Every structure is written in structure tokens, then in C-alpha cells.
Amino acid sequence: MEARALCKRVANASGRSGGESSGELTILDDINLSIARGEAVAIQGASGSGKSTLLGLLAGLDSPSSGTVHVFGEDLFALDEDGRARLRAMRLGFVFQSFQLLPHLTALENAMLPLEFGAGAQRARALGAAGAATELLERVGLGARLRHYPTTLSGGEQQRVALARAFVTRPQILMADEPTGSLDARTGESVADLLFDLHRDSGSTLLLVTHDAALAARCARTIAIHAGKIVR
């Protein structure tokens, strides 16, 4: 994965007391980085520094105003929106701070969702979607909670469902945005252990946005961002 001279700018307009002001806000500027297959990389920086925006650009969820992003040698933004969605379904997994589970689905049904799309559908046909999702939920210690809905699960359990969902298609790249940020220290450490165990066993590339210095230290490399620029 490579990002070259990548910028993200958004127009900002506001009006007050009949007056208007407008301008352009640069979120990321002159970002140049390469990430090797199988590498674990932490992205750190203060709130508003552009960490989550960078992750969104690398996933093709947001578009840069200039520059390129290459994933497995393919220019991400030479693809149309459907093409980027197919690439995400086939090769990427995601873990979010707020879990992003669907409340009307059980733990098992939430973990099965990615198997309905892209490369996951082939794995689902081979193992059965329920079997593949059950395998991962058991791996993260939720074998007895398959039929439970998110509202009946603790925060740590919900994040473990999210981990199972992210890894169920065996993605080549996992992107995690503050995956322990909503958890207490003990639960967060347990979830982090599972995250790195799954990363190691699957051989996936891990991109981890975190404020937690101890969590970042578990990665092979840390990229620090300040005011939209890489500072180390």
C-alpha cells in the first residue's frame, strides 16, 4: 500500500449575522508513505490531526483532492465507487471504536454480514456463512453468545463481535480506528490481545489508529501525524 503526495481539502462556509465567510480547510497535506504486506502500523496524533481521515482515504471511503493511493499495486482512485467497494469487500476488514453492530441482528448474524459480499461469498459457500462466523466468534470467546443481540452484550463483547466480523473473510488488510477507545483498561487490553493474535495468525496487514501509546508500541512501526502532516 502506498500513498503519494496525498492531500484532502474540504470547503468550509459559514454565515453569521448576515455576513458570510468561506475558505478551504486542508486536513492532510503532503502525505507520503508505504506500508508493506503483513506489517503492523500504528497511526497516532492529537484529535483533529487527520488520523481517521487518512484511514478513510487509504480505504477509498473518502476521496483526496490530489495525489494517489495504490493498494496491491492498483490505483484506488482510478476505480469508480463500485470498484472501490468491491476491493474493500474482497480484501479489507474494519474495526471501529463504536463497534458499528446492527442492533436487530444477533452476534452470529452481525459476524456473518461480510460473507454476503465479494470474496467472502466464496468462503461462505465452502464453509457455510454460519459455520465460518461461528468459528471466529468461538475464537474470540463468544461461542455461548451467538444468539444474543448487541444490547445484551457488554462493550467488550460487542467489540469482540466486531473483531470476528472483520476477520471472517480473512482480509489482507485490517483497518482499526480506536478499537479500544470505548473500553475500560482491562477490557481494552483483552481486546487488543485478540486483535494482535488474529493479525499474527492471519498474516494480514494491520493499520491501527490509536491514542494509546502502549497499544501503538505493539506495532512494528508508528506514523505520527500533526496538523495534517507526518512528523515521524
Backbone torsions as a table, in degrees:
resi	resn	phi	psi	omega
1	MET	NA	130.7	179.8
2	GLU	-135.5	141.2	172.0
3	ALA	-127.4	125.9	-175.1
4	ARG	-121.9	128.5	175.6
5	ALA	42.3	47.4	-172.1
6	LEU	-89.6	129.8	178.6
7	CYS	-126.3	149.6	173.1
8	LYS	-133.5	117.5	178.6
9	ARG	-123.9	144.0	174.9
10	VAL	-129.6	142.6	176.0
11	ALA	-76.7	141.3	-179.4
12	ASN	-127.5	122.3	-179.7
13	ALA	-132.6	138.2	177.9
14	SER	-148.8	154.8	179.0
15	GLY	-130.2	143.6	178.7
16	ARG	-149.0	132.3	178.0
17	SER	52.0	43.6	175.9
18	GLY	82.1	-11.3	178.9
19	GLY	-97.1	160.8	179.4
20	GLU	-132.6	147.2	172.3
21	SER	-136.8	145.4	179.0
22	SER	-143.5	156.4	-179.9
23	GLY	-172.7	-173.7	-177.9
24	GLU	-122.7	127.2	-179.6
25	LEU	-103.0	122.5	176.9
26	THR	-92.2	116.3	-179.2
27	ILE	-87.7	-45.5	176.5
28	LEU	-128.0	144.6	-177.5
29	ASP	-148.2	129.9	174.6
30	ASP	56.9	49.8	177.1
31	ILE	-90.6	119.8	176.8
32	ASN	-129.1	117.9	-179.2
33	LEU	-155.9	155.8	174.7
34	SER	-132.4	140.1	179.6
35	ILE	-127.3	126.3	-176.4
36	ALA	-82.8	154.9	176.1
37	ARG	-60.5	135.6	178.1
38	GLY	82.6	-4.3	-177.6
39	GLU	-77.3	149.3	172.0
40	ALA	-109.8	117.0	-173.8
41	VAL	-125.8	128.0	174.8
42	ALA	-95.8	141.6	174.7
43	ILE	-116.2	118.3	-175.6
44	GLN	-123.8	156.7	178.2
45	GLY	164.7	164.8	179.3
46	ALA	-68.3	163.4	175.1
47	SER	-57.2	133.9	-179.7
48	GLY	85.7	2.8	-177.9
49	SER	-77.8	-17.4	178.5
50	GLY	112.3	10.7	-176.6
51	LYS	-61.4	-53.5	-177.3
52	SER	-68.3	-33.0	176.3
53	THR	-63.1	-42.4	177.9
54	LEU	-61.2	-43.5	179.2
55	LEU	-61.6	-42.4	178.3
56	GLY	-63.1	-37.1	177.1
57	LEU	-68.1	-42.4	-179.8
58	LEU	-65.7	-25.5	178.0
59	ALA	-89.6	-6.9	-177.2
60	GLY	75.4	16.5	177.6
61	LEU	-81.8	-21.3	177.8
62	ASP	-132.0	156.7	-176.7
63	SER	-111.5	137.2	178.2
64	PRO	-79.8	156.7	174.4
65	SER	-78.6	-20.3	175.3
66	SER	-160.9	162.5	178.3
67	GLY	98.1	179.8	-176.5
68	THR	-135.0	153.4	172.0
69	VAL	-129.9	123.0	177.7
70	HIS	-110.8	126.1	177.7
71	VAL	-119.0	118.6	-174.8
72	PHE	53.4	38.1	177.0
73	GLY	81.5	-0.4	-177.3
74	GLU	-104.0	132.2	178.5
75	ASP	-70.0	109.4	-173.1
76	LEU	-60.0	-39.1	-174.5
77	PHE	-94.1	7.9	165.1
78	ALA	-84.2	-13.8	176.4
79	LEU	-85.8	151.0	172.8
80	ASP	-79.9	179.1	-175.5
81	GLU	-60.2	-39.9	178.7
82	ASP	-65.6	-38.0	179.1
83	GLY	-64.9	-41.1	177.4
84	ARG	-66.1	-37.8	178.2
85	ALA	-63.9	-39.4	178.4
86	ARG	-65.3	-40.9	179.0
87	LEU	-62.7	-43.0	178.2
88	ARG	-61.6	-43.6	-178.2
89	ALA	-64.0	-34.4	-175.2
90	MET	-85.3	-31.8	-167.0
91	ARG	-129.2	-10.8	-174.2
92	LEU	-118.2	148.0	170.9
93	GLY	-127.5	155.0	-175.4
94	PHE	-134.0	141.0	171.0
95	VAL	-130.3	130.3	-175.6
96	PHE	-116.6	157.6	178.4
97	GLN	-60.8	-38.7	-174.9
98	SER	-93.6	16.7	172.8
99	PHE	71.7	-46.9	177.9
100	GLN	58.9	40.2	173.4
101	LEU	-86.4	148.4	176.8
102	LEU	-83.8	120.4	-170.4
103	PRO	-66.1	-24.1	-177.6
104	HIS	-89.1	2.8	178.0
105	LEU	-111.8	147.3	176.2
106	THR	-71.9	171.6	176.0
107	ALA	-55.9	-44.7	-179.9
108	LEU	-63.0	-44.5	-178.6
109	GLU	-66.9	-37.3	176.4
110	ASN	-63.5	-42.9	-178.9
111	ALA	-69.1	-25.4	-179.5
112	MET	-77.4	-20.8	-170.0
113	LEU	-50.6	-48.6	-177.4
114	PRO	-63.5	-19.5	-178.4
115	LEU	-76.0	-3.4	176.5
116	GLU	-86.9	-6.3	-171.1
117	PHE	-129.5	151.6	168.3
118	GLY	51.8	-138.6	-176.9
119	ALA	-64.2	-24.4	179.0
120	GLY	-62.5	-28.4	-179.4
121	ALA	-65.1	-34.8	178.0
122	GLN	-66.3	-43.0	177.3
123	ARG	-64.9	-37.5	179.7
124	ALA	-63.1	-39.3	179.3
125	ARG	-67.2	-34.2	-177.8
126	ALA	-73.4	-43.1	-174.3
127	LEU	-107.5	-17.4	-168.5
128	GLY	86.9	130.0	-175.9
129	ALA	-58.1	-42.5	-178.6
130	ALA	-64.6	-40.1	179.5
131	GLY	-65.0	-42.8	-179.6
132	ALA	-65.7	-42.5	-179.7
133	ALA	-69.1	-39.5	178.0
134	THR	-61.4	-40.0	178.3
135	GLU	-55.8	-45.2	-179.0
136	LEU	-73.8	-39.4	179.6
137	LEU	-65.1	-36.7	174.7
138	GLU	-66.0	-37.3	179.8
139	ARG	-61.6	-35.0	-179.5
140	VAL	-95.4	14.0	172.6
141	GLY	83.7	21.4	-177.2
142	LEU	-116.7	26.6	-179.9
143	GLY	-60.4	-26.7	180.0
144	ALA	-92.1	1.6	-175.1
145	ARG	-119.8	19.0	-173.5
146	LEU	-58.3	-37.0	-173.5
147	ARG	-95.9	8.6	-178.9
148	HIS	-87.3	145.0	177.7
149	TYR	-88.2	157.1	-176.6
150	PRO	-53.4	-35.4	-178.4
151	THR	-66.6	-17.9	179.3
152	THR	-98.4	3.5	-179.7
153	LEU	-106.3	147.3	173.7
154	SER	-70.3	169.1	178.1
155	GLY	-59.7	-42.0	179.4
156	GLY	-64.5	-38.3	178.3
157	GLU	-67.5	-39.8	177.7
158	GLN	-62.6	-39.8	179.6
159	GLN	-69.4	-30.5	175.7
160	ARG	-69.9	-34.3	172.2
161	VAL	-61.9	-42.8	179.1
162	ALA	-62.1	-37.9	176.4
163	LEU	-63.9	-45.1	178.5
164	ALA	-60.6	-42.7	178.7
165	ARG	-62.5	-40.3	-177.7
166	ALA	-67.3	-35.1	-174.3
167	PHE	-96.7	-5.0	-171.1
168	VAL	-64.6	-27.7	178.0
169	THR	-92.3	3.6	-176.6
170	ARG	55.0	59.2	-176.2
171	PRO	-67.1	152.1	177.5
172	GLN	-80.7	-24.4	176.6
173	ILE	-129.7	130.9	173.0
174	LEU	-113.5	129.1	176.7
175	MET	-113.2	123.8	-177.5
176	ALA	-124.3	122.6	-177.2
177	ASP	-108.6	102.9	-177.8
178	GLU	48.4	56.4	-173.0
179	PRO	-67.1	-16.7	177.7
180	THR	-113.9	7.7	-173.1
181	GLY	-65.5	-25.4	-178.5
182	SER	-97.9	7.7	-172.5
183	LEU	-113.6	154.0	173.4
184	ASP	-69.1	166.7	-171.4
185	ALA	-58.9	-45.4	-176.2
186	ARG	-66.8	-45.9	179.6
187	THR	-65.9	-40.3	178.9
188	GLY	-60.8	-39.2	178.6
189	GLU	-65.6	-39.8	178.1
190	SER	-63.3	-43.9	178.7
191	VAL	-65.1	-40.7	178.6
192	ALA	-61.9	-41.3	177.6
193	ASP	-58.5	-44.0	178.8
194	LEU	-63.9	-42.7	-179.5
195	LEU	-58.4	-47.7	-177.6
196	PHE	-74.1	-31.2	174.3
197	ASP	-62.8	-45.9	-179.2
198	LEU	-66.7	-40.5	176.9
199	HIS	-59.6	-46.9	-178.4
200	ARG	-64.6	-45.3	-175.3
201	ASP	-70.5	-31.2	-177.9
202	SER	-87.6	-19.4	-176.8
203	GLY	73.5	17.0	-178.4
204	SER	-74.4	160.4	169.9
205	THR	-84.2	134.2	-177.9
206	LEU	-116.3	123.7	172.6
207	LEU	-114.3	116.7	-169.4
208	LEU	-122.7	112.6	172.6
209	VAL	-88.8	124.4	-177.8
210	THR	-155.5	148.3	169.7
211	HIS	-90.1	-11.8	-172.0
212	ASP	-83.5	110.9	-177.7
213	ALA	-63.8	-36.5	179.7
214	ALA	-66.3	-38.6	177.6
215	LEU	-67.9	-42.6	178.8
216	ALA	-62.3	-34.8	-178.1
217	ALA	-65.9	-17.9	178.4
218	ARG	-79.0	-11.9	177.4
219	CYS	-86.1	157.7	-179.9
220	ALA	-71.4	-24.3	-175.6
221	ARG	-150.0	147.8	176.5
222	THR	-122.3	131.8	173.2
223	ILE	-106.6	120.3	-179.8
224	ALA	-101.4	131.9	-179.8
225	ILE	-117.9	134.1	175.3
226	HIS	-135.2	124.9	177.7
227	ALA	51.4	40.5	174.7
228	GLY	82.6	5.5	-180.0
229	LYS	-125.5	148.7	174.4
230	ILE	-76.4	125.6	-178.8
231	VAL	-107.1	-14.8	171.8
232	ARG	-167.6	NA	NA
